[in-house]
Amino acid sequence: MFRNLSLLLIGFILFSCSSTKNSEKTTEKTPPKAGADIVEKYWKLIEINGHKEGQTVDGAKEAHMILSVKDNRVHGNGGCNTYSGTYEISEGNRIRFSQIASTKMACLHHHHEDEFFRILGEVDNYTLQDEILSLNKARMAPLARLQAVYLKK
């Protein structure tokens, strides 16, 4: 009986040690996914090709974008028309937008909308500093800058 109890105790100790090792493996920190700092946020367009975007005019909408994690979809408004498409983010702050499509409403106040949609097709990287997202091509000056907007609680 003592022998059976000893074997049971040894088995329990070995199982406990292996459980602890396995749980240590699962609690290791995994590096954040590329782009985790810019997805699922409302990004308001504040500058395009060096020109500041001002307040919206009556009838115009706020130009913005949201990068949704589900299906890597981008959607938003260009100031008049809604748009959507896909995006891909990779290491080194690389970003590509594709399949951008928008509604085609005639609007009086869409001065930078076409330019914004064109830029989305050109950018290949981004930088993020102080809640300002800059969309860039190569090492040129930012083509567009967007600011994170958070809902007030």
Beta strands, then each sheet from edge to edge (+ up, - down):
strand 1: 42-48
strand 2: 51-52
strand 3: 64-68
strand 4: 73-77
strand 5: 82-90
strand 6: 94-102
strand 7: 125-129
strand 8: 132-136
strand 9: 144-149
sheet 1: 2+ 1- 3+ 4- 5+ 6-
sheet 2: 2+ 1- 9+ 8- 7+
end
